[in-house]
């Protein structure tokens, strides 16, 4: 391996893959020297790339292939294994999926977007053992409001579809390799009785995370569809198993000898984690969150806006202020760009402001201006005004469109 390779990166082998429960067709695909031509560029020999950084939680990383010198890795940590994207020039490793099928889903989305033919896709799916090609094509053909987030959720769904009840031999092999006590594995299971209790309240209970999942082994994701009634939270709109949901997702799992619930918001990387002595207590708390006092769910609301209409009104006010030159053009552009997170369905209106914000970010705005020396700020303002003149007409046109279309 390259001298530039991180010391935790080790050679992939079929024995290791089988110990981790990977499907035989996928193993042979990774090891094959003659893959279908649709994989050219996307699935190169792992020795064509290298990984410069591996995080602490990963004990060992096995490269399965490379793309443009960046390796795709099978990572093994203290709590399980998962697939991730390593980089040859970036000190980050990004998780892709919990299963080989999830990894292949991401790969086949890229192949579809690169306009591979239907025949080539089917040939590739057969060679790699990918079982969900029709689902991937249906997803890739759908226009997305928030592609990045929906892509992640879709790959999670493929992970869930890929999970099949493991045989006793497979469980034994994986628990031994991952150093998980079989009794500990049993504790992590969410019983069918608990699943029934949640489903009786019209909640969606997704298939368990795999035993080798790095964060929630054997945990269950729980969602509340809008049709179930109960409490709702602004901007928590997602589709799970074909149902429109209107509240945060909750994960129920066993960790460190206690039951945990982890509630996550769509537009935030943070989550609320609560521990319970029994699974029944955790379930009561989940039901209380979704159907009890609305104040409990409202406490999770971290956004400055309470509704889409409020965000639209804010965008219109900012657009008018820019047109009337009541605020600096650079500041107005930045403020409208800040609303992009909440205006996914109007992405075409807001995306130009995201581009202009990047180009105008060299100029201090808002509170930043208070940190500047007065003389230096005056000189920077002369430069800013000159640059802004080149943007004013196209920004004005975009502001007029915001006012016109968000008022409808």
N, C-alpha and C positions, 0 to 999 in steps of 0.2 A: 504494500500500500504506500501511497505518497508520504514523503517526509513531512508534508504539511498537515497530515491527518491528525485529528485529535486522538489522544491515547485510549479513549474509551471505545473507539470504533474498531470492531472486530469483524472477521470474515463471517459471512452468512453461510450456513450449512443446512442440508436437509434434515439432519438429526435435531438441530436446534429448532427448526421450524415445526417439525412434528411434535416435539416436546411441548411447544406452545399451542398446539392444536390447529395449526394452519392447514387448509385444505390441500390435498395432494396435487390437484391440477394447478393450483396457484404456485406451489413450490416448484413444480417442474417448469412452469412458465418463467419464473424468476431465473432458474438455472439454465434455461435453454439458450443456445447460441444462435438459433435461427427462429426469430419471431416474425409474425406477419408484418408486412411493410407499413401498415398503418401506425405502427409503434415507432417508426424511425423518428429520431430526435427526442421523442417523449420518453422512451425507455431505452436508454443507452447502458452499456456495461458500467457497473458501479465504479470500476477503476478509472473511468473517464472523468471522475469528479473527486471531490474530497470534502470533508466537513471540518471546519476550523473550531467549532465550539459545540460542546455538549453540556447541558445544565446539570446541576448537582443531583437532582432527583432521578437522573438516568444512570443506572449502574453500567450498562453496556448498550451499544447501538450497533445494529447489523445493517449495512447498506444493501438494499435490494436492487436498486438501479440508480441511474443518474440522469439529469436533464440539464443541459447547459452548464455542466461542471458542478451542479448542486445535487447532492445525494438524497434520495428518499430512504428513510431509515425505519427499521423495526426496533423500537426502543423497549428496553426492559428496565423497570425500576423496582423499588422495594414493594410496591403495591400492585404491580401488574405489567402489562405490555400494551403498546399502541404504535400506530404508524405516525411518522412526523416528517416534516421537510427540513433537512439540514441545509447549510449554505457554506460556500467556500470563502465568502468574503463578508459575512454578516454574523455577528455574535448573537444569533437568535436561532432557536429551533421551534417551529410552529407545528402544533398537533394537527393531523389530518383526520384520523379516524381511529376507531377501536378495533375494526376488523379489516381483513383483506378485501372483503366485498365493498366496504366503505371507501377504501383506498382506490379500488378499481372504479367505483362510481365517479370519484373526482377525476381520474384519468380519462374515462370515457366522455365526461362532459367536455373536457379539453379537446378530445378527438372530434366530437360532434361540432364544436365551435370552429375547429380548423377545417371543417367541411369534408371530413372523411365520408366516403360513400356508405350507403346502407350495407352493401355487400362486405366492405372492409370492416365495418363495425361488427357485423355478425361473425366474420372470420376471427376478429380479435377477441370477441367475447368467448367464442368456443375455445380458442387457444389458451386464454387466461383463466377460464373457469368462472367468468362473470355471469351471474344469474339474473341480473336485473336490467338488461339493456333496454327493453321496452319502456320501463319506468323512467330510466335516465333520459331517453329521447323525449318522452312526454314532458318531463321537467324542463329540459333544455329548450324546448320549443315555446315554453310559456314565458311571456314578458313578466319581468320581476320588478317590483317597486324598490326592493332592497336586496339586490342580488347577493351581496356578500353574506348577509345574515341568513337569507333563505337557502343559500348554498350549504352553509354549515348545518342548518336544521335538516336539510334534505339528506346529507351524508349521515347524520345521526339516525334518520329514519331507515336508511339502507342498513346501517349497523344493526338496528333492531330486527329488520326483516331477515338478516343473515343468521341471526341466533337460532340455533336448533337445540333441542334438549341433548346434552352430551351423554355419551355412554359412560358406564362406570369406569371403564379403562381410560377413557379420555380425561375424565375428571381426576382420576388418580394420578395420571401422568402430569397434568397441569398443576395440581396442588403441590406435587412433589417438586416440580421445577420452579414454581413461584414461591416455594417455602411457606405454603399456607396449610395450616392444620385442617384436616377434614372436618373436625368439629367446629372450627371457626367458620368454615365455609357454610355449614348448616345454619349457624347463627345468622349469617348474612341474608338468608333467604326471606323474602316477604311472602308469607303464607297465602294460599288461595283464599283462606277465610278473610284475611285482611283486604285482599284484592276485591273480593265480593262486597265487603263493607263499603269500600270506596265507590265501586261501580253502582251499588244500590242508590247512591246519591247522585247518579248520572255523571260522575267524574270519569275522565279517560285515564286508564292506567296502561302505560306502554310496557312493552316487553322488557325484561330485566337487562341491565347493562351486563356485558360479559364478565366472567370471573376474572379475566386478565385486565379489566378496565383499570386505568391508573388512578382514577379519582373516586369512583363509586362502584366497586365490584359488587355485582348482584343487586344494586339499587334499582328503584323504579321511579320513572318520571310520571308525574300526575298533572293533568291539565283540566281546567274547568271550561266546558263549552258554553257559549252564550245561551244555548237552549236550556241549560240547567238552572238558569236564574241566578240568584245570589248576588254577591258583591262584584263590582267591576272596577277597573283602574284605567285611567286614560293612557293611551299609547301602548297598551298591552294586547294588541291585535295580532294574532297569528293563526295559522290553520294547522291543526294536528289531526292526522288520520281523517282528513276530509271535513272536519268540523271547525267552524269559526269559534275561536276562543277569545275571551275578553278579560283574562286575569293572569297574573304571573304563574309561571311553571314552578312546581315544587318537586324536589327529589327526596325520596325517602330511602335511607340506607343505614346500615350498621357499621359503626367504626369506633375503635378504642373502647369496646365494651359498653356502648350506649347507642341508642337510636338517634339519628340526626334527621332534621328536615332542612333543606337548603332551598330558599325561595329566591328566584332570579328575575330581574326585570329585563324587558326587551332592549331598552336603550341605555343600559348601564352595565358595566363590567363587575359591579359589586353585587353581593348577595347577602341575605340574612340567614344565618345558621343557628339553629336552636337544638339543644340536646334533650333527650327524654329517657327515663329509666325503663320504659316499656314501649313496645310498638303501638299498643292500644292508646297510650297517652299521646304519642306522635300523631296518630290518626285523628284523635279528637281535636288536636290543635289545627290540623289541616282542614277539617270540616268547619271549625270555627272561623278560620281565615276566609274560606270561600262563602260561608253561609251565615256566620254570626254577626256580631256588631261591625258595621262597615268601617268604624274608626280604626280597627285593627289593620285592615288592608290599606286604608288611606295613609297610615304611618309609613308605609313602604314607598309612597309617592315622593320621588326625589326631584321631580321636574319643576321648572319655574312656571309652567303653563298647565292649566286644568282641562283644556279641550283643544281640538284642532281649530275650532273657530277663533279661539283666542290667539293662536299662533298666526292664523291668516290675517287677523286684524293688525297684529304687530308688524307683519311683513308689509302690509299696505301703508301703515303709518311711516315706516322707515323709507319706503319707496317715495312717498310724498315729500318727506323731509329732504331726501337727496335731490329731488327735482326742484324744490324751492331753495336749495343750497342752505338749509338750516343746520346741516351737519356737514363735516368734511366728507368728500366723496370716498376716501379710503376708509373712514370709520363706518360710513353707511354700508359699504360693500361688505366689510367684515361682519357687521351686525346682521345683515341679511343672510350671509353665509352661515352664521351660527344657528340659524333656524332650520338648516337643511335636515338635521336629524329628525325633526318633527314633521317635515313636509315631504315625505318619501313619494307620495302620490303626485306631487307637483315637482318632481325632480328636474324635469326639463326647464322649469322656470328658474330654479335655484342654482343649477350646476354652473352657469356662466359666472355667477358671483363667487363660487368656490375657486374657479380658475383665476379671476381677477384678484381675489384676496391673496392668493399665493404670490402674484406678481407685485402687489402693492404692500406686501407685509414688511418691507424695509422701512416704512414710515411709521413713527409712533402715533398711536391714537388713544383716546380715552385716558385712563389712569396712567398709561405709560408716559404721557407727555409731562406729568408732574415730576418724573424722575430725571428729566433732561435738564442740562444747563441751558439757561435762557438764550444765550448767544448761539449755542450749537443748534438749539431747537429752531431758532429763527432762520438759520442757514438751511436746515433740513426742510423747513416749510417752503422755502423758495424752490427747492428741488422738487418737493411733493406737488406743488401747484403746477409746475411745468409738466410733470409726468401725468397728472390727473387730466390735464387738458386733452391729452391724447385718448383718454378713456371716456370722457364725459358724454359724447353722443351715443356710444353703444350702451353705456350704463343707463342713460336716460331712456333709451328704447326698451331696455329690459325692465326698468321700473314701471314704465307705462303698461307693459304687458302684465306685470304682477298686479297692478291696480285693476286692470280690466278683467283678468281671468279669476282672481281670487275674490272679486266682488260678486261673481255670478252665483 
